[in-house]
Amino acid sequence: METPITASSEGQHGALLLAGSGEFRPPMVSADRELLRFTPGTPPKVAILPTAAGQEVTVASWIRDGIAQFTALGCEAYGVRAVDRAGVEHPEYVAALAAADLVYMSGGSPGYLVETLRDSAAWDVIVAGWLQGGALAGSSAGAMAMGELTLVRGPGQSRGMPAHWEPGLGLLPGIGVIPHYDRFGPERTLPRVEAAPPGMIVLGIDEDTVILTAAGRSRVLGRRTVTVWRDRQPTRFSSGDEIPPDLVRLP
């Protein structure tokens, strides 16, 4: 496993939010408000990035709903329609991401998101902004893609829990994320946990629930729970709980 990015090694990175689902919906307002406490900018500039939905018809709705949610929270919110390889290299979209105080990556396909963003100008400025103190958020596919590995669907699989692990964007070394965890449950999750490499921590994040890492702490916020799998053993955390650093290698 690679050495994770930590406060001691980088010292400047910003807040990070991993959501199990529910982005831009009323149940997430309190978590978004807490994230904004650790987001620079007055008002914060929030870029909504729907790349994961680039093969779907939901791109416009993700942008619309994200702008509405964060505008209501007092932000300057805007969409960045970088939904394919040309888009993530487009100077206008890259500049819009570089200008943001918070980049929020929506749901969709984690495999497509990784394939599109990997080694791109857009991902470079997103990571640079986060390492310089900006905030970063991902929901569902957006959260999955940040891991060292991400679950992706197999050939012909259009529904259900993704089947196997493939390399993610690697922002979170040694981590894999399973969103919508309460929908799948531990029995359906266990084969994926067992298929993960030795030493990898798997974060099962329920719907309408987040892990917020900020100011050196990782907390569970939202309606439900987070299950952390380490050495194939689960530990469950409720909303409001702090996840000990020995159980989760988040920055």
C-alpha atoms as an extended CHARMM CRD file, in Angstrom:
* protein
*
       251  EXT
         1         1  MET       CA              0.0000000000        0.0000000000        0.0000000000  PROA      1               0.0000000000
         2         2  GLU       CA              1.0840000000        3.5570000000       -0.6440000000  PROA      2               0.0000000000
         3         3  THR       CA              1.6080000000        6.0020000000        2.2230000000  PROA      3               0.0000000000
         4         4  PRO       CA             -1.6120000000        7.9700000000        2.6710000000  PROA      4               0.0000000000
         5         5  ILE       CA             -1.6560000000       11.7470000000        2.3640000000  PROA      5               0.0000000000
         6         6  THR       CA             -1.9070000000       13.0240000000        5.9330000000  PROA      6               0.0000000000
         7         7  ALA       CA             -1.9040000000       16.3280000000        7.7540000000  PROA      7               0.0000000000
         8         8  SER       CA              1.6240000000       15.6410000000        8.9700000000  PROA      8               0.0000000000
         9         9  SER       CA              2.9600000000       14.9070000000        5.4760000000  PROA      9               0.0000000000
        10        10  GLU       CA              1.2000000000       17.6850000000        3.5660000000  PROA      10              0.0000000000
        11        11  GLY       CA             -0.0730000000       20.0210000000        6.2880000000  PROA      11              0.0000000000
        12        12  GLN       CA             -2.2870000000       22.1700000000        4.0760000000  PROA      12              0.0000000000
        13        13  HSD       CA             -4.9460000000       20.0120000000        2.4680000000  PROA      13              0.0000000000
        14        14  GLY       CA             -8.5660000000       20.9900000000        2.9000000000  PROA      14              0.0000000000
        15        15  ALA       CA            -11.7370000000       19.3160000000        4.0680000000  PROA      15              0.0000000000
        16        16  LEU       CA            -12.9220000000       16.1150000000        2.4070000000  PROA      16              0.0000000000
        17        17  LEU       CA            -16.4880000000       14.8230000000        2.2900000000  PROA      17              0.0000000000
        18        18  LEU       CA            -17.4400000000       11.2960000000        1.1840000000  PROA      18              0.0000000000
        19        19  ALA       CA            -21.1960000000       10.7660000000        0.7810000000  PROA      19              0.0000000000
        20        20  GLY       CA            -23.0580000000        7.5000000000        0.4160000000  PROA      20              0.0000000000
        21        21  SER       CA            -25.7560000000        9.1890000000       -1.6720000000  PROA      21              0.0000000000
        22        22  GLY       CA            -28.2150000000       12.0820000000       -1.5350000000  PROA      22              0.0000000000
        23        23  GLU       CA            -26.1210000000       14.9010000000       -2.9260000000  PROA      23              0.0000000000
        24        24  PHE       CA            -27.9670000000       18.1630000000       -3.4250000000  PROA      24              0.0000000000
        25        25  ARG       CA            -31.0780000000       16.8740000000       -1.5950000000  PROA      25              0.0000000000
        26        26  PRO       CA            -32.6700000000       18.2350000000        1.5990000000  PROA      26              0.0000000000
        27        27  PRO       CA            -31.3040000000       15.4470000000        3.8650000000  PROA      27              0.0000000000
        28        28  MET       CA            -27.7670000000       16.5960000000        3.0290000000  PROA      28              0.0000000000
        29        29  VAL       CA            -28.1900000000       20.2780000000        3.8790000000  PROA      29              0.0000000000
        30        30  SER       CA            -26.8120000000       19.9270000000        7.4150000000  PROA      30              0.0000000000
        31        31  ALA       CA            -23.7500000000       17.9890000000        6.2150000000  PROA      31              0.0000000000
        32        32  ASP       CA            -23.1300000000       20.5280000000        3.4390000000  PROA      32              0.0000000000
        33        33  ARG       CA            -23.4400000000       23.3660000000        5.9190000000  PROA      33              0.0000000000
        34        34  GLU       CA            -20.8510000000       21.7060000000        8.1560000000  PROA      34              0.0000000000
        35        35  LEU       CA            -18.5450000000       21.1740000000        5.1640000000  PROA      35              0.0000000000
        36        36  LEU       CA            -18.7930000000       24.8690000000        4.3430000000  PROA      36              0.0000000000
        37        37  ARG       CA            -17.4850000000       25.7130000000        7.8260000000  PROA      37              0.0000000000
        38        38  PHE       CA            -14.1560000000       24.3230000000        6.6130000000  PROA      38              0.0000000000
        39        39  THR       CA            -14.3170000000       25.7590000000        3.0890000000  PROA      39              0.0000000000
        40        40  PRO       CA            -12.4440000000       28.9760000000        2.2440000000  PROA      40              0.0000000000
        41        41  GLY       CA            -13.9280000000       31.9040000000        0.3370000000  PROA      41              0.0000000000
        42        42  THR       CA            -16.3850000000       34.6580000000        1.1980000000  PROA      42              0.0000000000
        43        43  PRO       CA            -18.7020000000       33.5760000000       -0.2490000000  PROA      43              0.0000000000
        44        44  PRO       CA            -17.2570000000       30.1750000000       -1.1770000000  PROA      44              0.0000000000
        45        45  LYS       CA            -17.1210000000       29.3530000000       -4.8750000000  PROA      45              0.0000000000
        46        46  VAL       CA            -18.5800000000       25.8830000000       -5.4150000000  PROA      46              0.0000000000
        47        47  ALA       CA            -18.0190000000       23.9510000000       -8.6520000000  PROA      47              0.0000000000
        48        48  ILE       CA            -20.5160000000       21.1680000000       -9.3740000000  PROA      48              0.0000000000
        49        49  LEU       CA            -18.7700000000       18.4940000000      -11.4440000000  PROA      49              0.0000000000
        50        50  PRO       CA            -21.1120000000       15.8420000000      -12.9700000000  PROA      50              0.0000000000
        51        51  THR       CA            -18.4320000000       13.9120000000      -14.8860000000  PROA      51              0.0000000000
        52        52  ALA       CA            -19.5450000000       10.5720000000      -13.4120000000  PROA      52              0.0000000000
        53        53  ALA       CA            -22.9290000000       11.0490000000      -15.1210000000  PROA      53              0.0000000000
        54        54  GLY       CA            -21.3750000000       11.8230000000      -18.5020000000  PROA      54              0.0000000000
        55        55  GLN       CA            -22.9750000000        8.7680000000      -20.1080000000  PROA      55              0.0000000000
        56        56  GLU       CA            -26.3930000000        9.4840000000      -18.6170000000  PROA      56              0.0000000000
        57        57  VAL       CA            -29.1560000000       12.0170000000      -19.1330000000  PROA      57              0.0000000000
        58        58  THR       CA            -28.8350000000       13.4370000000      -15.6150000000  PROA      58              0.0000000000
        59        59  VAL       CA            -25.9800000000       15.8970000000      -16.1590000000  PROA      59              0.0000000000
        60        60  ALA       CA            -28.2210000000       18.9580000000      -16.3630000000  PROA      60              0.0000000000
        61        61  SER       CA            -30.1860000000       17.9450000000      -13.2770000000  PROA      61              0.0000000000
        62        62  TRP       CA            -27.0450000000       17.3960000000      -11.1860000000  PROA      62              0.0000000000
        63        63  ILE       CA            -25.8540000000       20.8700000000      -12.1090000000  PROA      63              0.0000000000
        64        64  ARG       CA            -29.2480000000       22.4630000000      -11.5060000000  PROA      64              0.0000000000
        65        65  ASP       CA            -29.7550000000       20.7850000000       -8.1300000000  PROA      65              0.0000000000
        66        66  GLY       CA            -26.1870000000       21.4340000000       -6.9870000000  PROA      66              0.0000000000
        67        67  ILE       CA            -26.3840000000       25.1080000000       -7.8410000000  PROA      67              0.0000000000
        68        68  ALA       CA            -29.7320000000       25.4170000000       -6.0390000000  PROA      68              0.0000000000
        69        69  GLN       CA            -28.4720000000       23.6480000000       -2.9060000000  PROA      69              0.0000000000
        70        70  PHE       CA            -25.2820000000       25.6620000000       -2.4780000000  PROA      70              0.0000000000
        71        71  THR       CA            -26.7560000000       28.9890000000       -3.5840000000  PROA      71              0.0000000000
        72        72  ALA       CA            -29.3270000000       28.5880000000       -0.8170000000  PROA      72              0.0000000000
        73        73  LEU       CA            -26.4120000000       28.0540000000        1.5810000000  PROA      73              0.0000000000
        74        74  GLY       CA            -24.9040000000       31.3970000000        0.5700000000  PROA      74              0.0000000000
        75        75  CYS       CA            -22.3380000000       30.1990000000       -1.9580000000  PROA      75              0.0000000000
        76        76  GLU       CA            -21.4350000000       31.2600000000       -5.4700000000  PROA      76              0.0000000000
        77        77  ALA       CA            -22.2440000000       27.9540000000       -7.1620000000  PROA      77              0.0000000000
        78        78  TYR       CA            -21.8050000000       26.9850000000      -10.7980000000  PROA      78              0.0000000000
        79        79  GLY       CA            -21.6930000000       23.8880000000      -12.9540000000  PROA      79              0.0000000000
        80        80  VAL       CA            -18.6530000000       22.5990000000      -14.8420000000  PROA      80              0.0000000000
        81        81  ARG       CA            -19.8930000000       20.4510000000      -17.7200000000  PROA      81              0.0000000000
        82        82  ALA       CA            -16.6710000000       18.4940000000      -18.1830000000  PROA      82              0.0000000000
        83        83  VAL       CA            -18.2760000000       15.1530000000      -18.9500000000  PROA      83              0.0000000000
        84        84  ASP       CA            -15.8210000000       13.5500000000      -21.3640000000  PROA      84              0.0000000000
        85        85  ARG       CA            -12.0880000000       13.4710000000      -22.0630000000  PROA      85              0.0000000000
        86        86  ALA       CA            -12.2260000000       16.6110000000      -24.1690000000  PROA      86              0.0000000000
        87        87  GLY       CA            -14.1010000000       18.3890000000      -21.4110000000  PROA      87              0.0000000000
        88        88  VAL       CA            -11.6260000000       17.5500000000      -18.6400000000  PROA      88              0.0000000000
        89        89  GLU       CA             -8.8600000000       19.0150000000      -20.7960000000  PROA      89              0.0000000000
        90        90  HSD       CA            -10.8160000000       22.1030000000      -21.9270000000  PROA      90              0.0000000000
        91        91  PRO       CA             -9.0680000000       25.2790000000      -20.6640000000  PROA      91              0.0000000000
        92        92  GLU       CA            -12.3440000000       26.9840000000      -19.7140000000  PROA      92              0.0000000000
        93        93  TYR       CA            -13.5240000000       24.0730000000      -17.5770000000  PROA      93              0.0000000000
        94        94  VAL       CA            -10.1040000000       23.5620000000      -16.0280000000  PROA      94              0.0000000000
        95        95  ALA       CA             -9.9530000000       27.2420000000      -15.0820000000  PROA      95              0.0000000000
        96        96  ALA       CA            -13.4270000000       27.0370000000      -13.5220000000  PROA      96              0.0000000000
        97        97  LEU       CA            -12.3310000000       24.1150000000      -11.3530000000  PROA      97              0.0000000000
        98        98  ALA       CA             -9.0950000000       25.8650000000      -10.3990000000  PROA      98              0.0000000000
        99        99  ALA       CA            -11.1020000000       28.9090000000       -9.2440000000  PROA      99              0.0000000000
       100       100  ALA       CA            -13.3680000000       26.8920000000       -6.9340000000  PROA      100             0.0000000000
       101       101  ASP       CA            -13.0780000000       26.7890000000       -3.1530000000  PROA      101             0.0000000000
       102       102  LEU       CA            -15.0640000000       23.5360000000       -3.1550000000  PROA      102             0.0000000000
       103       103  VAL       CA            -15.3450000000       20.9740000000       -5.9410000000  PROA      103             0.0000000000
       104       104  TYR       CA            -18.2840000000       18.5840000000       -5.5830000000  PROA      104             0.0000000000
       105       105  MET       CA            -18.2820000000       15.4350000000       -7.7430000000  PROA      105             0.0000000000
       106       106  SER       CA            -21.7280000000       13.9150000000       -8.2520000000  PROA      106             0.0000000000
       107       107  GLY       CA            -22.8800000000       10.3260000000       -8.6390000000  PROA      107             0.0000000000
       108       108  GLY       CA            -22.9910000000        8.2220000000      -11.7750000000  PROA      108             0.0000000000
       109       109  SER       CA            -20.5030000000        5.5990000000      -12.9610000000  PROA      109             0.0000000000
       110       110  PRO       CA            -17.2940000000        5.2850000000      -10.9180000000  PROA      110             0.0000000000
       111       111  GLY       CA            -15.5190000000        3.4500000000      -13.7240000000  PROA      111             0.0000000000
       112       112  TYR       CA            -16.3480000000        6.1480000000      -16.2420000000  PROA      112             0.0000000000
       113       113  LEU       CA            -15.3640000000        8.8730000000      -13.7800000000  PROA      113             0.0000000000
       114       114  VAL       CA            -11.9450000000        7.3080000000      -13.1440000000  PROA      114             0.0000000000
       115       115  GLU       CA            -11.3420000000        6.6420000000      -16.8290000000  PROA      115             0.0000000000
       116       116  THR       CA            -12.2520000000       10.2200000000      -17.7470000000  PROA      116             0.0000000000
       117       117  LEU       CA            -10.4450000000       12.1010000000      -14.9650000000  PROA      117             0.0000000000
       118       118  ARG       CA             -7.2740000000       10.0460000000      -14.5890000000  PROA      118             0.0000000000
       119       119  ASP       CA             -4.1300000000       11.9780000000      -15.6510000000  PROA      119             0.0000000000
       120       120  SER       CA             -6.2520000000       14.9140000000      -16.8210000000  PROA      120             0.0000000000
       121       121  ALA       CA             -5.7530000000       18.6490000000      -16.4220000000  PROA      121             0.0000000000
       122       122  ALA       CA             -9.0480000000       18.8080000000      -14.5150000000  PROA      122             0.0000000000
       123       123  TRP       CA             -7.9790000000       16.2190000000      -11.9310000000  PROA      123             0.0000000000
       124       124  ASP       CA             -4.6030000000       17.9010000000      -11.5560000000  PROA      124             0.0000000000
       125       125  VAL       CA             -6.1790000000       21.2330000000      -10.5740000000  PROA      125             0.0000000000
       126       126  ILE       CA             -8.7360000000       19.5490000000       -8.3140000000  PROA      126             0.0000000000
       127       127  VAL       CA             -5.9870000000       17.7990000000       -6.3340000000  PROA      127             0.0000000000
       128       128  ALA       CA             -3.8110000000       20.9290000000       -6.3150000000  PROA      128             0.0000000000
       129       129  GLY       CA             -6.6820000000       23.0040000000       -4.9560000000  PROA      129             0.0000000000
       130       130  TRP       CA             -7.3890000000       20.4750000000       -2.2180000000  PROA      130             0.0000000000
       131       131  LEU       CA             -3.7230000000       20.2600000000       -1.1930000000  PROA      131             0.0000000000
       132       132  GLN       CA             -3.6700000000       24.0480000000       -0.9410000000  PROA      132             0.0000000000
       133       133  GLY       CA             -6.6290000000       24.1240000000        1.4640000000  PROA      133             0.0000000000
       134       134  GLY       CA             -9.6850000000       23.9790000000       -0.7690000000  PROA      134             0.0000000000
       135       135  ALA       CA            -12.5080000000       21.5510000000        0.0010000000  PROA      135             0.0000000000
       136       136  LEU       CA            -13.3960000000       18.4560000000       -2.0070000000  PROA      136             0.0000000000
       137       137  ALA       CA            -16.5720000000       16.3640000000       -1.9260000000  PROA      137             0.0000000000
       138       138  GLY       CA            -17.7850000000       13.2790000000       -3.7360000000  PROA      138             0.0000000000
       139       139  SER       CA            -21.0570000000       11.4040000000       -3.5170000000  PROA      139             0.0000000000
       140       140  SER       CA            -21.6320000000        7.7810000000       -4.5280000000  PROA      140             0.0000000000
       141       141  ALA       CA            -19.4690000000        7.3680000000       -7.6630000000  PROA      141             0.0000000000
       142       142  GLY       CA            -17.7280000000       10.6290000000       -6.7960000000  PROA      142             0.0000000000
       143       143  ALA       CA            -16.6620000000        9.1640000000       -3.4450000000  PROA      143             0.0000000000
       144       144  MET       CA            -15.8100000000        5.7280000000       -4.8540000000  PROA      144             0.0000000000
       145       145  ALA       CA            -13.4530000000        7.1110000000       -7.4950000000  PROA      145             0.0000000000
       146       146  MET       CA            -11.2250000000        8.7840000000       -4.8930000000  PROA      146             0.0000000000
       147       147  GLY       CA            -10.0840000000        5.4700000000       -3.4370000000  PROA      147             0.0000000000
       148       148  GLU       CA             -6.9640000000        3.5210000000       -4.3160000000  PROA      148             0.0000000000
       149       149  LEU       CA             -9.3890000000        0.9860000000       -5.7600000000  PROA      149             0.0000000000
       150       150  THR       CA            -13.0100000000        1.3870000000       -6.8150000000  PROA      150             0.0000000000
       151       151  LEU       CA            -15.7450000000       -1.1140000000       -7.4930000000  PROA      151             0.0000000000
       152       152  VAL       CA            -16.8920000000       -1.2040000000      -11.1210000000  PROA      152             0.0000000000
       153       153  ARG       CA            -19.6250000000       -3.1030000000      -12.9020000000  PROA      153             0.0000000000
       154       154  GLY       CA            -18.7740000000       -6.1220000000      -14.9770000000  PROA      154             0.0000000000
       155       155  PRO       CA            -19.5700000000       -6.5320000000      -18.6850000000  PROA      155             0.0000000000
       156       156  GLY       CA            -23.3100000000       -6.3830000000      -19.2260000000  PROA      156             0.0000000000
       157       157  GLN       CA            -24.0140000000       -5.4380000000      -15.6090000000  PROA      157             0.0000000000
       158       158  SER       CA            -26.2890000000       -2.3990000000      -15.5340000000  PROA      158             0.0000000000
       159       159  ARG       CA            -27.7570000000       -2.6600000000      -12.0530000000  PROA      159             0.0000000000
       160       160  GLY       CA            -26.9550000000       -3.8420000000       -8.5770000000  PROA      160             0.0000000000
       161       161  MET       CA            -23.7480000000       -3.6910000000       -6.6370000000  PROA      161             0.0000000000
       162       162  PRO       CA            -20.6190000000       -3.3050000000       -8.8250000000  PROA      162             0.0000000000
       163       163  ALA       CA            -18.7880000000       -6.5700000000       -9.1860000000  PROA      163             0.0000000000
       164       164  HSD       CA            -15.0330000000       -6.1090000000       -8.8810000000  PROA      164             0.0000000000
       165       165  TRP       CA            -12.2200000000       -3.7770000000       -7.8350000000  PROA      165             0.0000000000
       166       166  GLU       CA            -10.1430000000       -1.7510000000      -10.2650000000  PROA      166             0.0000000000
       167       167  PRO       CA             -7.6740000000        1.1170000000       -9.7110000000  PROA      167             0.0000000000
       168       168  GLY       CA             -9.2880000000        4.3890000000       -8.6790000000  PROA      168             0.0000000000
       169       169  LEU       CA             -7.9230000000        7.9110000000       -8.7500000000  PROA      169             0.0000000000
       170       170  GLY       CA             -5.7630000000        7.1440000000       -5.7090000000  PROA      170             0.0000000000
       171       171  LEU       CA             -6.4400000000       10.2210000000       -3.5980000000  PROA      171             0.0000000000
       172       172  LEU       CA             -7.0790000000        7.8800000000       -0.6620000000  PROA      172             0.0000000000
       173       173  PRO       CA             -4.3600000000        5.1940000000       -0.6330000000  PROA      173             0.0000000000
       174       174  GLY       CA             -5.3970000000        1.9520000000        1.0220000000  PROA      174             0.0000000000
       175       175  ILE       CA             -9.0970000000        2.8640000000        0.8790000000  PROA      175             0.0000000000
       176       176  GLY       CA            -12.1130000000        1.5540000000       -1.0250000000  PROA      176             0.0000000000
       177       177  VAL       CA            -15.5750000000        3.1060000000       -0.7300000000  PROA      177             0.0000000000
       178       178  ILE       CA            -18.9380000000        1.3490000000       -0.9890000000  PROA      178             0.0000000000
       179       179  PRO       CA            -21.8100000000        3.8760000000       -1.1060000000  PROA      179             0.0000000000
       180       180  HSD       CA            -25.5290000000        3.0520000000       -0.6620000000  PROA      180             0.0000000000
       181       181  TYR       CA            -24.2660000000        0.5860000000        1.9260000000  PROA      181             0.0000000000
       182       182  ASP       CA            -27.5990000000        0.1670000000        3.7140000000  PROA      182             0.0000000000
       183       183  ARG       CA            -29.1850000000       -0.8320000000        0.4150000000  PROA      183             0.0000000000
       184       184  PHE       CA            -26.7330000000       -3.7140000000       -0.0290000000  PROA      184             0.0000000000
       185       185  GLY       CA            -26.0250000000       -4.7330000000        3.5720000000  PROA      185             0.0000000000
       186       186  PRO       CA            -23.1530000000       -6.7550000000        5.0400000000  PROA      186             0.0000000000
       187       187  GLU       CA            -24.0720000000      -10.0880000000        3.4350000000  PROA      187             0.0000000000
       188       188  ARG       CA            -23.9300000000       -8.7430000000       -0.1210000000  PROA      188             0.0000000000
       189       189  THR       CA            -20.9160000000       -6.5850000000        0.7620000000  PROA      189             0.0000000000
       190       190  LEU       CA            -18.7810000000       -9.3460000000        2.2780000000  PROA      190             0.0000000000
       191       191  PRO       CA            -17.7170000000      -10.9180000000       -1.0680000000  PROA      191             0.0000000000
       192       192  ARG       CA            -16.4320000000       -7.5090000000       -2.2020000000  PROA      192             0.0000000000
       193       193  VAL       CA            -14.5960000000       -7.0170000000        1.0970000000  PROA      193             0.0000000000
       194       194  GLU       CA            -13.0320000000      -10.4610000000        0.7740000000  PROA      194             0.0000000000
       195       195  ALA       CA            -11.9480000000       -9.6460000000       -2.7810000000  PROA      195             0.0000000000
       196       196  ALA       CA            -10.0960000000       -6.5130000000       -1.6570000000  PROA      196             0.0000000000
       197       197  PRO       CA             -6.2990000000       -6.7130000000       -1.2730000000  PROA      197             0.0000000000
       198       198  PRO       CA             -4.9450000000       -7.5010000000        2.2050000000  PROA      198             0.0000000000
       199       199  GLY       CA             -4.7040000000       -4.3790000000        4.3290000000  PROA      199             0.0000000000
       200       200  MET       CA             -7.2170000000       -2.3420000000        2.3870000000  PROA      200             0.0000000000
       201       201  ILE       CA             -9.8820000000       -0.5740000000        4.4400000000  PROA      201             0.0000000000
       202       202  VAL       CA            -13.3910000000       -0.5590000000        2.9960000000  PROA      202             0.0000000000
       203       203  LEU       CA            -15.7660000000        2.2410000000        3.9670000000  PROA      203             0.0000000000
       204       204  GLY       CA            -19.4400000000        1.3110000000        3.7270000000  PROA      204             0.0000000000
       205       205  ILE       CA            -21.3560000000        4.6040000000        3.7390000000  PROA      205             0.0000000000
       206       206  ASP       CA            -25.1410000000        4.5070000000        4.0540000000  PROA      206             0.0000000000
       207       207  GLU       CA            -27.4400000000        6.6400000000        1.9430000000  PROA      207             0.0000000000
       208       208  ASP       CA            -27.9510000000       10.2530000000        3.1010000000  PROA      208             0.0000000000
       209       209  THR       CA            -24.8050000000        9.8440000000        5.2310000000  PROA      209             0.0000000000
       210       210  VAL       CA            -21.2710000000       11.2120000000        4.9470000000  PROA      210             0.0000000000
       211       211  ILE       CA            -17.7890000000       10.9860000000        6.3760000000  PROA      211             0.0000000000
       212       212  LEU       CA            -16.4370000000       14.5120000000        6.8230000000  PROA      212             0.0000000000
       213       213  THR       CA            -12.7060000000       14.8080000000        7.4030000000  PROA      213             0.0000000000
       214       214  ALA       CA            -11.6660000000       18.2770000000        8.5250000000  PROA      214             0.0000000000
       215       215  ALA       CA             -9.3840000000       19.8040000000       11.1290000000  PROA      215             0.0000000000
       216       216  GLY       CA             -7.7640000000       16.4390000000       11.8030000000  PROA      216             0.0000000000
       217       217  ARG       CA            -11.0110000000       14.6000000000       12.5770000000  PROA      217             0.0000000000
       218       218  SER       CA            -13.1940000000       12.1810000000       10.6290000000  PROA      218             0.0000000000
       219       219  ARG       CA            -16.8570000000       12.3210000000       11.6460000000  PROA      219             0.0000000000
       220       220  VAL       CA            -20.0400000000       10.6060000000       10.5240000000  PROA      220             0.0000000000
       221       221  LEU       CA            -22.8710000000       13.0100000000        9.6920000000  PROA      221             0.0000000000
       222       222  GLY       CA            -26.3270000000       12.4410000000        8.2710000000  PROA      222             0.0000000000
       223       223  ARG       CA            -29.2730000000       10.1270000000        8.6970000000  PROA      223             0.0000000000
       224       224  ARG       CA            -27.6940000000        6.7120000000        9.0530000000  PROA      224             0.0000000000
       225       225  THR       CA            -24.3740000000        4.9570000000        9.7140000000  PROA      225             0.0000000000
       226       226  VAL       CA            -20.9340000000        4.1070000000        8.3480000000  PROA      226             0.0000000000
       227       227  THR       CA            -19.4250000000        0.6210000000        8.5230000000  PROA      227             0.0000000000
       228       228  VAL       CA            -15.6350000000        0.4140000000        8.4090000000  PROA      228             0.0000000000
       229       229  TRP       CA            -14.1970000000       -2.9370000000        7.3210000000  PROA      229             0.0000000000
       230       230  ARG       CA            -10.6530000000       -3.5840000000        8.4390000000  PROA      230             0.0000000000
       231       231  ASP       CA             -9.0430000000       -7.0180000000        8.1900000000  PROA      231             0.0000000000
       232       232  ARG       CA            -12.4960000000       -8.1990000000        7.0680000000  PROA      232             0.0000000000
       233       233  GLN       CA            -14.0100000000       -7.1900000000       10.4080000000  PROA      233             0.0000000000
       234       234  PRO       CA            -16.7670000000       -4.5270000000       10.4800000000  PROA      234             0.0000000000
       235       235  THR       CA            -17.0730000000       -1.6490000000       12.9360000000  PROA      235             0.0000000000
       236       236  ARG       CA            -20.2070000000        0.4820000000       12.7970000000  PROA      236             0.0000000000
       237       237  PHE       CA            -20.3690000000        4.1990000000       13.5110000000  PROA      237             0.0000000000
       238       238  SER       CA            -23.5190000000        6.2560000000       14.0080000000  PROA      238             0.0000000000
       239       239  SER       CA            -24.1720000000        9.8310000000       12.9960000000  PROA      239             0.0000000000
       240       240  GLY       CA            -22.1450000000       12.1370000000       15.2200000000  PROA      240             0.0000000000
       241       241  ASP       CA            -19.4720000000        9.5400000000       15.9630000000  PROA      241             0.0000000000
       242       242  GLU       CA            -15.8100000000       10.2250000000       15.3260000000  PROA      242             0.0000000000
       243       243  ILE       CA            -13.9570000000        7.4930000000       13.4460000000  PROA      243             0.0000000000
       244       244  PRO       CA            -10.6340000000        6.7140000000       15.1780000000  PROA      244             0.0000000000
       245       245  PRO       CA             -7.5640000000        7.2240000000       12.9970000000  PROA      245             0.0000000000
       246       246  ASP       CA             -6.5120000000        3.6070000000       13.5190000000  PROA      246             0.0000000000
       247       247  LEU       CA             -9.7000000000        2.4250000000       11.7970000000  PROA      247             0.0000000000
       248       248  VAL       CA             -9.7420000000        4.7120000000        8.8050000000  PROA      248             0.0000000000
       249       249  ARG       CA             -6.8340000000        6.0570000000        6.8100000000  PROA      249             0.0000000000
       250       250  LEU       CA             -8.3790000000        9.3170000000        5.7010000000  PROA      250             0.0000000000
       251       251  PRO       CA             -6.3210000000       12.4650000000        5.2880000000  PROA      251             0.0000000000
